[in-house]
Amino acid sequence: MPTILSGELLLTELDHARLLKLNGGALPAPLLALLEDASVVPSPAIPQHVVTMYSQVAVSHNDGEARQKLTLCYPGDAEPVEGFISVLSPVGAALLGREVGTTVAWTSPAGTQRRMTIDAILFQPEATGDYST
């Protein structure tokens, strides 16, 4: 599981149910652990400062890279070059369910340890009343 350096894990009931079914249930270990550890809440109850599926976030990489805008999505919509990050990726699993101000760590596919801080949520579907995305 990605290391949580601050913040609590929160998922909406809809995200939790969809993720359990994703990829025929064959999920990476970090995502499975997240699904087991997270507190699950109804979509209307999710705080606006928590990353949900299809949230767009501004992050700062703690290795000196520039600030970046990322959108957390399902694998079929992933376009990493465009900032659409799959929830099945290490960084995607690190973002899901975290709140603004949280610093997370994960291991990249190349095997290096990475860290970033969630600076802001630029868009969250639930904050706009969209409970079905």
QUIVEN-V221497 format. One record per residue. N is the residue number from 1. PHI is phi in whole degrees, -180 to 180 (* if undefined). BURIAL is I if it has 16 or more other ideal C-beta (glycine too) atoms within 10 Angstrom, else O. Layout:
<<N & PHI & BURIAL> <N & PHI & BURIAL>>
This chain:
<<1 & * & O> <2 & -58 & I> <3 & -75 & O> <4 & -96 & I> <5 & -93 & O> <6 & -162 & O> <7 & 91 & I> <8 & -107 & O> <9 & -86 & I> <10 & -132 & I> <11 & -130 & I> <12 & -78 & I> <13 & -59 & O> <14 & -66 & I> <15 & -60 & I> <16 & -59 & I> <17 & -63 & O> <18 & -66 & O> <19 & -67 & I> <20 & -62 & O> <21 & -90 & O> <22 & -61 & I> <23 & 60 & O> <24 & 64 & O> <25 & 84 & O> <26 & -86 & O> <27 & -109 & I> <28 & -61 & O> <29 & -52 & O> <30 & -61 & I> <31 & -72 & I> <32 & -60 & I> <33 & -63 & O> <34 & -61 & I> <35 & -62 & I> <36 & -77 & O> <37 & -89 & O> <38 & -73 & I> <39 & -84 & O> <40 & -106 & I> <41 & -131 & O> <42 & -61 & O> <43 & -53 & I> <44 & -64 & O> <45 & -93 & O> <46 & -71 & I> <47 & -64 & O> <48 & -68 & O> <49 & -99 & I> <50 & -112 & I> <51 & -76 & I> <52 & -117 & I> <53 & -61 & I> <54 & 71 & I> <55 & -74 & I> <56 & -108 & I> <57 & -126 & I> <58 & -104 & O> <59 & -128 & I> <60 & -118 & I> <61 & -79 & O> <62 & -82 & O> <63 & -103 & O> <64 & 95 & O> <65 & -66 & O> <66 & -65 & O> <67 & -62 & O> <68 & -136 & O> <69 & -106 & O> <70 & -128 & I> <71 & -119 & I> <72 & -83 & I> <73 & -141 & I> <74 & -79 & I> <75 & -54 & O> <76 & -65 & O> <77 & -103 & O> <78 & -68 & I> <79 & -145 & O> <80 & -53 & O> <81 & -62 & O> <82 & -91 & O> <83 & 91 & O> <84 & -93 & I> <85 & -107 & I> <86 & -68 & I> <87 & -65 & I> <88 & -80 & I> <89 & -80 & I> <90 & -57 & I> <91 & -71 & I> <92 & -63 & I> <93 & -64 & I> <94 & -69 & I> <95 & -82 & I> <96 & -58 & I> <97 & 81 & I> <98 & -92 & I> <99 & -109 & I> <100 & -55 & I> <101 & 96 & O> <102 & -75 & I> <103 & -106 & I> <104 & -121 & I> <105 & -128 & O> <106 & -154 & I> <107 & -102 & O> <108 & -71 & O> <109 & -58 & O> <110 & -80 & O> <111 & 93 & O> <112 & -92 & O> <113 & -80 & O> <114 & -126 & I> <115 & -140 & I> <116 & -153 & I> <117 & -116 & I> <118 & -82 & I> <119 & -84 & O> <120 & -162 & O> <121 & -103 & I> <122 & -84 & O> <123 & -157 & O> <124 & -137 & I> <125 & -52 & I> <126 & -64 & I> <127 & -67 & O> <128 & -98 & O> <129 & 89 & O> <130 & -89 & O> <131 & -106 & O> <132 & -122 & O> <133 & -74 & O>>
